[in-house]
Amino acid sequence: MILFISGLAIVMIASSHSADKKVYEIARLKNEVNEMRSAFIDGRSKLMRLKMESAVVIKMKEKGLSPSIIPPKKIKIKSQK
Amino acid sequence: MAVNEKGILNRLYFIAGCMFIFGVAVVFKLVSIQFLQGDKYKVMASERIVKDVIIPANRGNVYSANGNLLATSIPKYDIRIDAITPTLKVFEKHLKPLSDSLSKYSGKSSNYYQKEIRKARANKNRYYLLARNIGYSDYIRIRNFPLLNLGAFKGGLIVEQTTKREHPMGGIAQRTIGYERFDEKGNVTRPGIDGAYGIQYLRGTDGKRKKQQIGKGQWKPLSDANEIEPKDGYDVYTTIDVNIQDIAHHALLEQLEKYKADHGCVVVMETKTGEVKAIANLGRNSNGHYYERRNYAVWESHEPGSTFKLMAITAALEDKVIDTSDVVDTEKGILTFYGKKVRDSKYGGYGKISISEAFEVSSNTGIVKAIDQAYGKNPSKFVDRLYAMSLNEKLGLQIIGESSPIIPDPRIKNKRWSGIALQWMAYGYGVSFTPLQTLTFYNAIANDGKMVKPQFLKEVKEFDRVVEPYKVEVINKQVCSKETVAKVQQLLKNVVEKKHGTGNRLYSENFSMAGKTGTCQKDYRDKEKLNYISSFAGYFPADNPKYSCIVVIHEPDKSVGYYGADVSGPVFKKIAQKIFTDTPIIDEVESLKVKRASTEKEYESFYQTAQTYKTIMPNVVGLPAMDALALLENMDVNVKVKLDGSGIIKEQSISKNVKLKNNQTIVLKAS
């Protein structure tokens, strides 16, 4: 009887410890998610600034390229069977 | 006491009695703690190890129309150092490399950091700030600096993470995207969209959960489910188009810098829907740099000057008291009312001109005289017409902080009305509108008289589910009749297209636009402080307008220039041009099977040559280089072709009908 109860007690303690461990794991992962998110926004904001037309224009000036002053032409075929 | 049986017993009873009373006292105390004060202590105990943890909801993001992030919440880091934690040996060893790294990062000298950190250690400062509010990549970089890479216990690194609102686009449209900020007293400032929709959509609701304390400062949840589930904020999609915004921002910036102006704003609006595609507000700081200072377009009400002539003329045309072909005398450029003078910007005036021309050259005297003749006896009629065109009401914008328009009314006693109020109103003084209010009217003219409300929001979304779509809101179904609209549209077009028009310098052959310049005096009561507001309002293309746009620039340097067409016009033109060049011209073709006799013939002869000349040299003179190359390289013998120049072949090194050998080189000369 006593053996059984102490066995149960050990199981209980072990499972509560494993639950605690999971909490630590979750906290760690949450931190990681935050960091990843932060890195993502960081990268994205850098990309957004880089791909803005005004930024591209400045970069391309060195190579002698500038935005066209006439619009592109698109040829659309109405029926194609 | 005698030592006998009775004496011993008595002592025993006494001790036993004492023990019993003690026992009773213990039991009494236990019972009283358990039952009388039990609840109090139970609460105390659970407070120490169990608490309600607030699970903060994530604030929603603000996106542009095409899905670019405009505002989002991300973690930011403060890096500090505990200057005592590292041992003396470690500290001395790493101080110099750490300072070098820090100086490379921040630009301050290495000596500065060495001195400061040493001082912090001497002062027993365990919380010395190294960097505040830095992003993730910088955080990773600093964390790997010498000493700090040893961690919290050996190196004394302290990292604090806070969630901050970030605008990935930087300064662009910042005032319109906005934020919600709380100060220490709990007061909130909420400019822009982020501010206006904070409570309603973006914030979400915080959740709650009971948690029990376990080791390492962590808390574990007590039950499976949250008491209150956190609800993340919705995402807000704005109407702002990043490309147009980018152009508008930089075009405005360039012009502000050129004219050393105090501040200015640009708004681009889609004609049919009223969606605001771009809104830039730049003001100058004390160093002469421009930044998004206030939302001038929404907030700043000012006398519009000549851009208001459109409203005046529209009102008069609608009341049928004037017509565009009526002739007015500009009276040598000066009119006098009650001793006050109305002057034309051109000295000597324009002589006798039609009203349409007076509008196109922006003659103050011409317009004032026309309005004075039409409404002089009954100014209330003019004011009523302005009311009927919904000019007296706020737009009811979603963004907080819109100013009310001002229109003097002879029936309202508020000291705004005077003997010259009508005449001054005719050319835009005494009245006051925000740039966005002026633009809304111009947009109504572009939209054939239908006045729509400027929209900043496209929709509110929760992931992919649309929570609330925004629809076109009509302020006034028809501000004036179709005929009047057609007439003033022609006037606005002429301002740019006609040689004498004030906007003619903006004319471009490639694309059309229509608009009205405005050069308005500001602070004119004191000649010393006299300044100008240069504006340009209009729409493009002139026929079937797609966008309307207003540019207002305050206080340009008078020595550089101040006319609306020079200061504000170029911004307008740049935006119009950019949108024009970004929209492809679409040519529709019925079918790809088009036969052209000349092409067919060329192809036939090419095919003939290719079939006949498999191993002997054909005549390629006169053929395009492209065809000649294809011919020679597809023959049965492998030849090397050297081509000089491009275009039509002029010479061939091997003459016609000569048999070719493998790996032979043929030189072609082209023009």
Interface residues (C-beta under 8 A of the other chain):
Chain A: A19 D20 V23 Y24 A27 N34 E35 R37 S38 A39 I41 D42 R44 S45 M48 R49 M52 E53 S54 P67 S68 I69 I70 P71 P72 K73 K74 I75 K76 I77 K78 S79 Q80
Chain B: N68 L69 T72 I74 P75 G135 Y136 S137 Y139 Q161 E166 P168 M169 G170 I214 G215 K216 Q218 W219 K220 P221 V242 N243 D246 I247 H249 H250 N510 Q577 K578 F580 T581 D582 T583 P584 I585 I586 D587 E588 V589 E590 S591 L592
